[in-house]
């Protein structure tokens, strides 16, 4: 699920992609509540439905 700059997820605003790998994609985002930059990792949909992979991610 590629995200675009400016797209919002709850109170996070996507700034830019940082990288991607085997477990998903990482984006730099802005936490609009705390007014600071954060990293957000997005898992592929198939991984999010796989209990073992989800537990390993958490």
N, C-alpha and C positions, 0 to 999 in steps of 0.2 A: 504494500500500500504506500506508494510514494507520496510524500507530502510536499506542499508548495510553500514558499516564503509567504508569510502573511496569513496562512491558514491557522485557525484556532482549534485547539483541543482543550475544552473546558476553559481554564484561565491561563493557558499557555499559548503563546503565539510563536509559530515556527519562524526561525530566522534563516537557517541554511542547513543543508546536509553536512554532516561531519564525516561519515563513513558507513560502510556496510560490510557485512561478513556472514558467516554461517548461521548466526543466531538472529539476525535482523538488521535493521537500519537505525543509525543514530543521528539525531538532529540537535543542533543548538536551537534553543527556544528561550523565550522571555516569559518568566513567571510574572504576570501582571498584578498579582496580589502582593507579592513580596518585592517586586521591582528589582529582579536579579536574573542573570542568565542561568540556565540549567541545561542538562543534557537529557534528551528523551530517547529511549530505545523502543522501537516498534518491532514486535515479533511478526513473522509471517503468519498468516491466518492458520495454516496447517499446524504450526507449532503451538499456537494459542489454544488449539483444541486437543493437543497431546498432553495428557496429565504429567507424564514423566519429564518432558521438555519444559513444561511450565514450572514444575517444581524446581528443576535445575536453574531456570532463569531467576526465580525468586530467591 
